[in-house]
Amino acid sequence: MAIRSSVEVYCPYCGFINRYYFVIEGHYIPKQIVTCDIEQGGCDRDFVIEPHVQINLSADVYKIERI
């Protein structure tokens, strides 16, 4: 099952915040060469991103009481 997601990253050259969309199809997400979006105010330079996925698990706890 593929999961679609996005990530916001800062351009290492100009600091512009870029949003990139990608599809997670397995356990490994490869590095990608991306371009800072000049149409949105970036510098049009290429850089590498390496997306990471974090999963936070938690649980609610309830008492079982007899009436």
QUIQUINOR-V242810 format. One record per residue. RES is the residue in one small letter. SS is DSSP state (~ for helix, > for strand, _ for the rest). PHI is phi in whole degrees, -180 to 180 (NA if undefined). OMEGA is omega in degrees with one decimal (none if undefined). Layout:
res=RES ss=SS phi=PHI omega=OMEGA
res=RES ss=SS phi=PHI omega=OMEGA
This chain:
res=m ss=_ phi=NA omega=179.3
res=a ss=_ phi=-88 omega=178.3
res=i ss=> phi=-119 omega=176.8
res=r ss=> phi=-96 omega=-179.3
res=s ss=> phi=-150 omega=176.5
res=s ss=> phi=-141 omega=179.4
res=v ss=> phi=-142 omega=173.8
res=e ss=> phi=-101 omega=-179.7
res=v ss=> phi=-132 omega=175.1
res=y ss=> phi=-87 omega=173.8
res=c ss=_ phi=-68 omega=-179.4
res=p ss=_ phi=-71 omega=-178.7
res=y ss=_ phi=-96 omega=-174.3
res=c ss=_ phi=-115 omega=178.5
res=g ss=_ phi=85 omega=-180.0
res=f ss=_ phi=-66 omega=178.7
res=i ss=> phi=-87 omega=179.4
res=n ss=> phi=-109 omega=174.8
res=r ss=> phi=-112 omega=179.2
res=y ss=> phi=-122 omega=179.8
res=y ss=> phi=-106 omega=179.3
res=f ss=> phi=-149 omega=-179.4
res=v ss=> phi=-117 omega=177.2
res=i ss=> phi=-96 omega=-177.9
res=e ss=_ phi=-112 omega=-179.2
res=g ss=_ phi=-161 omega=-178.5
res=h ss=_ phi=-77 omega=-175.0
res=y ss=_ phi=-109 omega=174.9
res=i ss=_ phi=-111 omega=-175.2
res=p ss=_ phi=-72 omega=172.9
res=k ss=_ phi=-65 omega=-179.5
res=q ss=> phi=-134 omega=171.0
res=i ss=> phi=-89 omega=-178.2
res=v ss=> phi=-127 omega=-179.8
res=t ss=> phi=-118 omega=176.5
res=c ss=_ phi=-63 omega=-170.7
res=d ss=_ phi=-72 omega=-178.7
res=i ss=~ phi=-69 omega=-179.5
res=e ss=~ phi=-70 omega=179.0
res=q ss=~ phi=-104 omega=177.7
res=g ss=_ phi=116 omega=-179.9
res=g ss=_ phi=-84 omega=-172.5
res=c ss=_ phi=-104 omega=177.5
res=d ss=_ phi=67 omega=177.7
res=r ss=_ phi=-103 omega=179.9
res=d ss=> phi=-86 omega=172.5
res=f ss=> phi=-153 omega=-175.6
res=v ss=> phi=-106 omega=172.2
res=i ss=> phi=-118 omega=176.0
res=e ss=_ phi=-129 omega=-178.3
res=p ss=_ phi=-65 omega=176.2
res=h ss=_ phi=-126 omega=177.4
res=v ss=_ phi=-111 omega=175.6
res=q ss=_ phi=-118 omega=176.6
res=i ss=_ phi=-121 omega=177.4
res=n ss=_ phi=-108 omega=179.3
res=l ss=_ phi=-107 omega=175.0
res=s ss=_ phi=-148 omega=-180.0
res=a ss=_ phi=-145 omega=171.4
res=d ss=_ phi=-90 omega=-178.4
res=v ss=_ phi=-122 omega=-179.9
res=y ss=_ phi=-131 omega=175.4
res=k ss=_ phi=-80 omega=172.0
res=i ss=_ phi=-104 omega=-178.6
res=e ss=_ phi=-118 omega=177.2
res=r ss=_ phi=-91 omega=-179.9
res=i ss=_ phi=-96 omega=none
